[in-house]
Amino acid sequence: MSINENDSRVIRTKKLIREGLVSLIKEKSINKITVKELTDRIEINRGTFYLHYKDVIHLIECIENELYAEFDAMLSSYTAVQLLKSPIDVCEAFCAHFYEHRDIYAALLSENGDAKFSYKVGELMNEKVYSIFKSIFPNMDKTKYDFTYNYSKFGLTGLIYCWFTEHPEWTPRKVAELWLSLTALGLWGILGDEGKEILINAYNSH
């Protein structure tokens, strides 16, 4: 049976299925969620679910692939020149993407979510981000880049998870400003003069 993915009923059904998945991930690991549990939760029959997905793992793969595709398109749309000219606007655009899909990002990044999710998102970013860095800093040491990138990558996923689970009132712009400050300046960028003095003294004591 051919499914029209643009049909409003199909769109509503898929949205309902994903909302049910997010709800269940709050309660148990994705590996323990069954199709029956999911369809019972959102009150649809299993036949309707199987019109769109083979099983729960296929559902998660489809969701992740859609997020990757959108994220990849965003990464490809920015150049090193744009990043240097207006880094806060670039960061805000990415934060707006995260915010638009905040429920599923929070679910997938949680303890019950997909442990490989942040890694796969990171790998998607790595090649494109590295090419931008190389154009800005042509003599940058690859090893230092690897350390810096991975530090930033895992910091970002933690930032996103904290945002959606503990401080959802923050706007994409506000999070983007914090993200940019932490990425560009580290703790130095968000501490006041007293904090900077403490860091300097701690560094000089070694």
C-alpha positions as CSV (number, residue, x, y, z in Angstrom):
1,M,0.0,0.0,0.0
2,S,1.4,3.4,-1.0
3,I,1.5,6.0,1.7
4,N,1.3,9.7,0.9
5,E,3.7,11.2,3.3
6,N,2.3,14.7,2.7
7,D,-1.2,13.7,3.6
8,S,-2.4,15.6,6.7
9,R,-3.7,12.4,8.4
10,V,-0.3,10.7,7.9
11,I,1.5,13.7,9.3
12,R,-0.8,13.8,12.4
13,T,-0.4,10.0,12.9
14,K,3.4,10.2,12.8
15,K,3.4,13.2,15.1
16,L,1.2,11.2,17.6
17,I,3.5,8.1,17.3
18,R,6.6,10.3,18.1
19,E,4.9,12.0,21.0
20,G,4.0,8.5,22.4
21,L,7.6,7.4,22.0
22,V,8.9,10.5,23.8
23,S,6.5,9.8,26.6
24,L,7.6,6.2,27.0
25,I,11.3,7.1,26.9
26,K,10.8,9.1,30.0
27,E,9.8,5.8,31.7
28,K,12.1,3.1,30.2
29,S,14.9,2.4,27.9
30,I,14.2,2.5,24.2
31,N,15.4,-1.1,23.9
32,K,12.5,-2.2,26.2
33,I,9.7,-0.3,24.4
34,T,7.3,-2.5,22.4
35,V,5.0,-1.6,19.6
36,K,2.1,-2.7,21.7
37,E,3.0,-0.4,24.6
38,L,3.4,2.5,22.2
39,T,0.1,1.9,20.3
40,D,-1.7,1.4,23.6
41,R,-0.3,4.7,24.9
42,I,-1.5,6.7,22.0
43,E,-4.7,4.6,21.4
44,I,-4.1,3.5,17.8
45,N,-4.1,0.0,16.4
46,R,-0.8,-1.8,15.6
47,G,-1.8,-2.0,11.9
48,T,-1.7,1.8,11.7
49,F,1.8,1.8,13.2
50,Y,3.1,-0.9,10.8
51,L,1.9,1.2,7.8
52,H,4.8,3.6,8.6
53,Y,7.4,1.7,10.6
54,K,8.7,-1.9,10.9
55,D,9.3,-1.7,14.6
56,V,10.3,0.7,17.4
57,I,14.0,0.6,16.3
58,H,13.0,1.5,12.8
59,L,10.9,4.4,14.1
60,I,13.9,5.7,16.1
61,E,16.2,5.4,13.0
62,C,13.7,7.3,10.9
63,I,13.5,10.1,13.5
64,E,17.3,10.3,13.8
65,N,17.8,10.3,10.1
66,E,15.4,13.2,9.6
67,L,17.2,15.1,12.3
68,Y,20.6,14.3,10.7
69,A,19.3,15.5,7.3
70,E,18.1,18.8,8.6
71,F,21.2,19.3,10.7
72,D,23.4,18.4,7.7
73,A,21.6,20.9,5.5
74,M,22.2,23.6,8.1
75,L,25.9,22.8,8.4
76,S,26.3,22.9,4.7
77,S,24.6,26.3,4.4
78,Y,27.2,28.1,6.4
79,T,30.7,29.2,5.4
80,A,33.7,30.2,7.4
81,V,33.1,33.8,6.3
82,Q,29.6,33.7,7.7
83,L,30.8,32.1,11.0
84,L,33.5,34.8,11.4
85,K,31.1,37.6,10.4
86,S,28.3,36.7,12.8
87,P,29.0,33.7,15.0
88,I,26.1,34.4,17.3
89,D,23.6,34.3,14.5
90,V,25.0,30.9,13.4
91,C,24.8,29.6,16.9
92,E,21.3,30.9,17.3
93,A,20.2,29.1,14.1
94,F,21.4,25.8,15.4
95,C,19.8,26.4,18.8
96,A,16.5,27.2,17.0
97,H,16.8,23.8,15.3
98,F,17.4,22.1,18.7
99,Y,14.5,24.0,20.2
100,E,12.1,23.1,17.4
101,H,12.7,19.4,18.1
102,R,13.3,19.8,21.8
103,D,11.1,16.9,23.0
104,I,12.8,14.3,20.9
105,Y,16.3,15.7,21.5
106,A,15.8,15.6,25.2
107,A,14.4,12.0,25.0
108,L,17.2,10.7,22.8
109,L,20.0,12.3,24.8
110,S,18.6,11.0,28.1
111,E,19.7,7.9,30.0
112,N,16.8,6.0,28.4
113,G,17.5,7.2,24.9
114,D,19.9,6.2,22.2
115,A,23.5,6.1,23.5
116,K,24.9,6.4,20.0
117,F,22.8,9.5,19.1
118,S,25.2,12.2,20.3
119,Y,28.1,10.3,18.8
120,K,26.4,10.2,15.4
121,V,25.4,13.8,15.5
122,G,29.0,14.6,16.4
123,E,30.4,12.6,13.5
124,L,28.1,14.4,11.2
125,M,29.4,17.8,12.4
126,N,33.1,16.8,12.5
127,E,34.0,16.8,8.8
128,K,32.3,20.1,8.1
129,V,33.4,21.9,11.2
130,Y,37.0,20.8,10.6
131,S,37.0,22.1,7.1
132,I,35.8,25.5,8.4
133,F,38.5,25.5,11.1
134,K,41.2,24.6,8.6
135,S,40.1,27.6,6.4
136,I,40.3,29.9,9.4
137,F,43.4,28.4,11.0
138,P,45.3,26.6,8.2
139,N,48.2,25.7,10.6
140,M,46.0,24.3,13.3
141,D,47.4,21.0,14.7
142,K,45.0,18.1,14.0
143,T,45.6,16.5,17.3
144,K,44.7,19.7,19.1
145,Y,41.6,20.0,16.9
146,D,40.5,16.5,17.9
147,F,40.8,17.3,21.6
148,T,39.1,20.7,21.2
149,Y,36.3,19.3,19.0
150,N,35.4,16.4,21.2
151,Y,35.5,18.6,24.3
152,S,33.1,21.0,22.6
153,K,30.9,18.3,21.2
154,F,30.1,16.5,24.4
155,G,29.7,19.9,26.2
156,L,27.1,20.9,23.6
157,T,25.0,17.7,24.1
158,G,25.1,18.3,27.8
159,L,24.1,21.9,27.3
160,I,21.1,20.9,25.1
161,Y,19.9,18.2,27.6
162,C,20.2,20.6,30.5
163,W,18.4,23.3,28.6
164,F,15.3,21.2,27.7
165,T,15.1,19.3,31.0
166,E,16.0,21.9,33.6
167,H,15.8,25.4,32.0
168,P,13.3,25.2,29.1
169,E,12.3,28.9,29.7
170,W,15.6,29.9,28.1
171,T,15.3,31.2,24.5
172,P,17.5,29.9,21.6
173,R,19.2,33.3,21.6
174,K,20.1,33.2,25.2
175,V,21.4,29.6,25.0
176,A,23.4,30.5,21.8
177,E,25.1,33.4,23.7
178,L,26.1,31.0,26.5
179,W,27.2,28.3,24.0
180,L,29.3,30.8,22.0
181,S,30.9,32.2,25.2
182,L,31.8,28.8,26.5
183,T,33.1,27.6,23.1
184,A,35.2,30.7,22.3
185,L,36.3,31.7,25.8
186,G,35.6,28.7,28.1
187,L,35.1,29.5,31.8
188,W,37.0,32.7,31.2
189,G,34.1,34.0,29.2
190,I,31.3,33.6,31.8
191,L,33.2,34.4,35.0
192,G,33.4,37.9,36.4
193,D,36.6,39.7,37.5
194,E,36.7,37.8,40.8
195,G,36.4,34.5,39.1
196,K,39.1,35.3,36.5
197,E,41.4,36.3,39.4
198,I,40.8,32.9,41.0
199,L,41.6,31.1,37.8
200,I,44.8,33.1,37.3
201,N,45.9,32.4,40.8
202,A,45.1,28.7,40.5
203,Y,47.0,28.5,37.2
204,N,50.0,30.4,38.5
205,S,50.2,28.1,41.6
206,H,51.4,25.2,39.4
